[in-house]
Amino acid sequence: MRATGIPVVEHGADGASFSWPRVAASCEYTAAVRFGDEVDIAVSVEGIGRTSVTYGFAFSHAGEAVASGRIVAVRCLMHPGGRPEPVPLTPEVTSGLEAFMRGSLGTDR
């Protein structure tokens, strides 16, 4: 999110804020790594919905794929003491995320 210029948390004057709770996560392991091994993680945007973004993760060790994963985050209005309320992504958020879509600019970013 930092690379897009989109704040992870935006505070409003009324005490409410916008944030990105994670609502789903998954990981599939394809090879073992050991404690102390360095793992590279490539992150990309796999999908953009009306209120959500799906991130994809590719884990590798010594150039070999070891796992892949996914996280879905929903942009929510966070009321103090209340439940998160999903809100539509703004055009600015959508365009910032699109720059990191898998395959954008000829690379996986």
Wavefront OBJ file of the C-alpha trace (Angstrom):
o trace
v 0.000 0.000 0.000
v 2.884 2.340 0.763
v 4.181 1.976 -2.790
v 0.804 3.080 -4.184
v 0.586 6.142 -1.949
v -2.624 4.776 -0.412
v -2.692 5.063 3.391
v -3.383 1.826 5.265
v -5.337 3.805 7.872
v -7.020 7.160 7.210
v -8.274 9.021 10.281
v -11.406 11.151 10.044
v -12.168 14.208 12.135
v -15.173 12.496 13.753
v -13.128 9.625 15.227
v -14.020 7.260 12.395
v -11.286 5.921 10.166
v -10.831 3.870 7.009
v -8.815 0.680 7.235
v -8.282 -2.641 5.414
v -9.258 -5.633 7.585
v -8.158 -8.981 6.170
v -11.192 -11.185 5.638
v -9.619 -14.284 4.062
v -6.161 -15.823 3.882
v -4.779 -19.002 2.351
v -1.392 -20.563 1.682
v -0.344 -23.647 -0.232
v 3.051 -25.120 0.546
v 4.897 -26.895 -2.271
v 8.356 -27.429 -0.748
v 9.986 -27.304 2.665
v 12.201 -24.578 4.066
v 14.114 -24.763 7.307
v 14.449 -22.399 10.224
v 16.943 -19.700 9.266
v 16.426 -20.084 5.495
v 15.849 -16.797 3.699
v 12.614 -16.696 1.749
v 11.794 -14.179 -0.983
v 8.179 -13.061 -1.220
v 6.806 -11.455 -4.384
v 3.536 -9.592 -3.820
v 1.078 -8.652 -6.545
v -2.517 -7.530 -6.826
v -4.539 -10.421 -8.255
v -7.936 -8.772 -8.249
v -9.784 -5.592 -7.426
v -13.429 -5.752 -6.399
v -15.994 -3.119 -5.525
v -14.836 -2.937 -1.865
v -11.889 -5.356 -1.785
v -8.458 -6.206 -3.085
v -6.954 -9.676 -3.438
v -3.187 -9.906 -2.974
v -1.167 -12.813 -4.312
v 2.071 -13.999 -2.733
v 4.766 -16.158 -4.330
v 7.313 -17.537 -1.840
v 10.682 -18.810 -3.062
v 13.915 -20.081 -1.541
v 17.172 -20.225 -3.499
v 15.222 -19.560 -6.707
v 12.732 -22.417 -6.148
v 9.036 -21.891 -5.496
v 8.101 -23.087 -2.005
v 4.596 -21.693 -1.458
v 1.880 -19.444 -2.828
v -0.783 -17.562 -0.966
v -3.620 -15.120 -1.124
v -5.131 -12.495 1.173
v -8.370 -10.590 0.653
v -8.657 -7.187 2.347
v -11.798 -5.052 2.413
v -11.763 -1.257 2.639
v -13.942 -0.430 5.651
v -15.167 2.580 7.525
v -14.248 1.849 11.141
v -16.635 3.426 13.667
v -15.342 3.690 17.256
v -16.974 0.846 19.177
v -18.909 -0.281 16.113
v -18.647 -2.898 13.382
v -16.512 -2.292 10.275
v -18.615 -1.082 7.339
v -17.380 -2.066 3.837
v -17.143 0.936 1.515
v -16.535 1.147 -2.236
v -12.981 1.732 -3.420
v -12.375 5.242 -4.709
v -11.075 5.763 -8.257
v -7.741 6.884 -6.743
v -7.415 3.660 -4.749
v -8.378 1.531 -7.748
v -5.888 3.216 -10.086
v -3.115 2.974 -7.472
v -3.749 -0.750 -7.043
v -4.022 -1.403 -10.793
v -0.353 -0.442 -11.186
v 0.493 -3.580 -9.165
v -1.800 -6.018 -10.962
v -0.038 -9.251 -11.880
v 1.557 -8.723 -15.272
v 1.216 -4.917 -15.220
v 4.091 -3.054 -16.820
v 5.382 -6.389 -18.146
v 6.430 -7.661 -14.704
v 5.022 -9.365 -11.646
v 5.331 -6.717 -8.971
l 1 2 3 4 5 6 7 8 9 10 11 12 13 14 15 16 17 18 19 20 21 22 23 24 25 26 27 28 29 30 31 32 33 34 35 36 37 38 39 40 41 42 43 44 45 46 47 48 49 50 51 52 53 54 55 56 57 58 59 60 61 62 63 64 65 66 67 68 69 70 71 72 73 74 75 76 77 78 79 80 81 82 83 84 85 86 87 88 89 90 91 92 93 94 95 96 97 98 99 100 101 102 103 104 105 106 107 108 109
